[in-house]
Amino acid sequence: KLHGHLFRKTIEKAGINRFLISFANIREQNSWVHDDEPEKATIKAIDQINMAIEQVKLLEPLDVQYANVIPATLIIGGGIAGIKASLVIADAGYKVYLVERDLTIGGRMALFDKTFPTLDCSICILGPLMLEIKDHPYIELLTYSEVESVEGYVGNFNVKVKKNPRYVNEETCVGCFNLCRDVCPIEVEDTFFPRKAIDIVYPQAIPLYPNILEEYCIGCKACAQACDRDAIDFEQKSETIEFNVGTIIAATGLKPFDPSLLGEFNYQR
């Protein structure tokens, strides 16, 4: 990756097809890792060079191909990685579709108190970036959504995204969330803080729309009666959103992993 482009340009100047090249990396893959066994390293280096020679004998000339690329990007995952990638691309003037399966962007970082190594407040760092996502003219944010299918090829992908129902009309809701939440009689205790059957994930959520938790809602419709914007919609259905992009970035985040499953790490031994 570091020197490949230089080597290809060099052989092109000599009139050789740029793809008729094979690399024998006797530095990182040999001398640096076997500096305590120079004799064996020399034998290995000879083998590496011979293998590269035999490989290049089998190569055939190739032509550089060009294709039209749709100037838009799908980014899957609205954590800190997806947020930063979205802003970099959108700030360069390209359309971004940011798809997040949860109700808000922010990912796990938004749930941490502090970040390593400076121990700065997580949401203090992340909050302004989340607001940039919401307000950016080149970013279309699709939360509570999942990619259903991707068809096509690099430069021209057709994407279908399933947007799940919040049972709240995002066009009319202004994000006050207190009116509907306060009248809800159902309390949900199995989250980070006490919640209602209609609520937001946390106060800094983006977008700041409440959602109805189907598994807890009893259908009393007290929230609908309290909402002065008529934003509660119990008939809301999932919808499929279709668009085309040229590139896709998977920034699906992280989750805790049990390292004892990998014996080579000798975890807790």
C-alpha positions in Angstrom: 0.0 0.0 0.0 2.8 2.4 0.8 5.1 1.8 -2.2 2.8 -0.1 -4.6 1.7 3.0 -6.6 5.3 4.1 -7.0 6.5 0.7 -8.3 3.6 0.5 -10.7 4.3 3.9 -12.1 8.0 3.0 -12.5 7.4 -0.1 -14.6 4.9 1.8 -16.7 7.6 4.3 -17.6 9.6 1.3 -18.8 6.8 0.3 -21.1 5.5 -2.6 -18.9 1.9 -3.1 -18.0 1.4 -1.7 -14.5 -0.3 -4.9 -13.3 2.6 -7.2 -14.2 4.2 -6.9 -10.8 4.5 -9.1 -7.7 5.9 -8.0 -4.3 8.3 -9.9 -2.1 8.1 -8.2 1.2 11.3 -9.3 2.9 11.2 -6.5 5.4 8.0 -6.6 7.4 7.5 -10.3 6.7 11.0 -11.4 7.2 14.0 -9.3 8.4 12.0 -7.4 11.1 10.5 -10.5 12.6 13.5 -12.8 12.3 16.3 -10.5 13.2 17.5 -13.1 15.8 17.9 -15.8 13.1 19.7 -14.1 10.1 20.7 -17.4 8.4 17.1 -18.7 8.4 15.8 -15.3 7.4 18.1 -15.3 4.4 16.7 -18.7 3.3 13.2 -17.4 3.7 13.9 -14.3 1.7 15.2 -16.3 -1.2 12.0 -18.4 -1.0 9.9 -15.3 -1.0 11.7 -13.8 -4.0 11.4 -17.1 -5.9 7.7 -17.3 -5.2 7.2 -13.7 -6.4 9.0 -14.5 -9.6 6.9 -17.6 -10.3 3.7 -15.6 -9.5 4.6 -12.8 -11.9 5.2 -15.3 -14.7 1.5 -16.2 -14.5 0.2 -12.7 -14.6 -1.5 -11.2 -17.6 -1.7 -7.5 -18.7 -4.8 -5.7 -17.5 -6.4 -2.4 -18.5 -7.6 0.2 -16.1 -11.4 0.4 -16.3 -13.5 3.4 -15.5 -17.1 3.6 -14.4 -19.6 6.2 -13.4 -20.0 6.5 -9.6 -23.1 7.8 -8.0 -21.9 10.7 -5.8 -23.8 9.4 -2.7 -22.8 7.2 0.2 -24.7 4.8 2.5 -23.3 4.6 6.0 -24.7 1.8 8.2 -24.4 2.6 11.9 -24.9 5.9 13.7 -22.2 5.5 16.4 -19.2 7.8 16.6 -17.5 6.1 13.6 -20.6 6.5 11.4 -21.1 10.1 12.6 -17.6 11.1 11.8 -17.6 9.4 8.4 -20.9 11.1 7.6 -19.6 14.5 8.4 -16.4 14.1 6.5 -18.2 13.0 3.4 -21.1 15.5 3.7 -18.7 18.4 4.4 -17.0 17.5 1.1 -20.3 18.2 -0.6 -21.6 14.7 -1.2 -25.0 13.2 -0.2 -25.0 10.8 2.7 -27.7 8.4 3.9 -27.0 7.5 7.5 -29.0 4.4 8.7 -29.2 3.6 12.4 -31.3 0.7 13.7 -31.8 2.3 17.1 -34.1 5.2 17.9 -31.2 7.7 18.1 -27.7 8.1 16.8 -24.8 8.2 19.2 -24.2 4.5 19.7 -22.5 3.2 22.8 -20.3 6.3 23.3 -23.4 8.3 24.2 -24.1 5.9 27.1 -20.6 6.2 28.6 -19.9 8.7 31.4 -16.3 9.5 30.3 -14.0 8.6 27.4 -10.5 7.2 27.6 -7.8 8.4 27.9 -8.6 12.1 28.7 -11.7 11.1 30.8 -13.7 13.9 29.1 -17.5 13.9 29.2 -18.7 11.6 26.4 -21.9 13.4 25.5 -20.1 16.7 25.7 -17.9 15.6 22.8 -20.6 13.6 21.0 -23.6 16.0 21.4 -22.4 18.8 19.0 -21.5 16.2 16.4 -25.0 14.6 16.7 -26.6 18.1 16.2 -24.4 18.6 13.1 -25.8 15.4 11.6 -29.4 16.5 12.2 -28.9 19.9 10.6 -26.5 19.0 7.8 -28.1 19.7 4.4 -26.3 16.8 2.7 -27.2 14.1 5.3 -30.4 12.2 5.3 -30.8 10.6 8.7 -32.8 7.3 8.9 -33.1 6.2 12.5 -35.1 3.1 13.8 -34.3 1.7 10.3 -32.5 -1.3 8.9 -31.0 -2.1 5.5 -33.2 -4.8 3.9 -31.3 -5.3 0.6 -28.4 -4.1 -1.4 -28.1 -4.8 -5.2 -25.7 -3.6 -7.8 -22.0 -3.1 -7.9 -19.3 -0.6 -6.7 -20.3 2.8 -7.9 -24.0 1.9 -8.4 -25.9 0.3 -5.6 -29.6 0.1 -5.2 -30.5 0.1 -1.5 -33.8 -0.7 0.3 -34.2 0.4 3.9 -37.0 -0.6 6.2 -38.1 2.2 8.5 -39.9 0.9 11.6 -42.9 2.8 13.1 -42.4 5.0 16.1 -46.2 5.6 16.2 -45.3 9.3 16.2 -45.5 11.5 13.2 -42.1 13.1 12.8 -43.5 15.8 10.5 -45.7 17.3 13.2 -43.9 16.3 16.4 -41.9 19.1 17.8 -40.0 17.0 20.4 -41.5 18.4 23.5 -42.1 14.8 24.7 -43.3 15.9 28.2 -47.0 16.2 27.3 -47.3 12.7 26.1 -44.9 11.1 28.5 -46.4 12.7 31.7 -49.9 11.4 31.1 -48.8 7.8 30.3 -49.8 5.5 33.1 -47.2 2.8 32.3 -43.7 2.9 33.9 -40.9 0.9 32.4 -38.0 0.1 34.8 -35.7 -2.0 32.7 -33.7 0.8 31.1 -31.0 3.2 32.2 -33.6 5.4 34.0 -37.3 5.2 34.7 -39.3 5.5 31.4 -42.8 5.5 30.2 -44.4 3.4 27.5 -44.0 6.5 25.3 -40.7 8.2 25.9 -37.4 9.3 24.5 -34.2 7.2 24.8 -32.3 10.0 26.7 -32.6 13.8 26.8 -29.8 14.3 24.2 -31.3 11.9 21.7 -31.1 12.8 18.0 -33.7 13.0 16.6 -35.6 14.1 19.6 -38.9 12.3 18.9 -40.6 10.0 21.4 -41.6 6.5 20.5 -44.2 4.1 21.8 -42.9 0.8 23.2 -45.3 -1.7 21.8 -44.6 -4.4 24.3 -45.6 -2.1 27.2 -48.3 0.1 25.7 -51.9 -0.8 26.8 -53.6 1.3 24.1 -55.2 3.8 26.5 -54.4 6.6 24.0 -53.9 9.1 26.9 -50.8 10.3 25.0 -52.8 11.0 21.8 -55.3 13.0 23.8 -52.6 15.1 25.5 -50.6 15.9 22.3 -51.7 19.3 21.0 -49.9 18.6 17.7 -51.9 15.4 16.9 -48.6 13.7 16.3 -49.5 10.3 17.9 -50.3 7.8 15.1 -51.3 4.3 16.3 -51.9 3.3 12.7 -48.4 4.0 11.6 -46.8 1.2 9.6 -43.3 0.4 8.6 -42.2 1.7 5.3 -39.5 0.9 2.7 -37.3 3.7 1.5 -35.3 3.1 -1.7 -32.3 5.0 -3.0 -29.1 4.7 -5.0 -25.5 5.2 -3.8 -22.1 4.7 -5.2 -20.3 3.6 -2.0 -21.2 1.9 1.3 -19.5 2.2 4.7 -20.3 -0.3 7.4 -19.8 1.3 10.8 -21.9 -1.1 12.8 -20.1 -0.6 16.1 -19.1 -2.8 18.9 -20.4 -5.0 21.6 -18.8 -6.8 24.6 -17.1 -10.1 23.7 -16.1 -13.0 25.9 -12.4 -13.5 25.1 -12.3 -16.9 26.9 -14.0 -18.3 23.7 -10.6 -17.8 21.9 -8.2 -20.2 23.6 -5.1 -18.6 21.9 -5.4 -15.6 24.2 -5.1 -17.7 27.4 -7.7 -15.4 29.0 -7.9 -15.8 32.8 -5.3 -18.6 32.8 
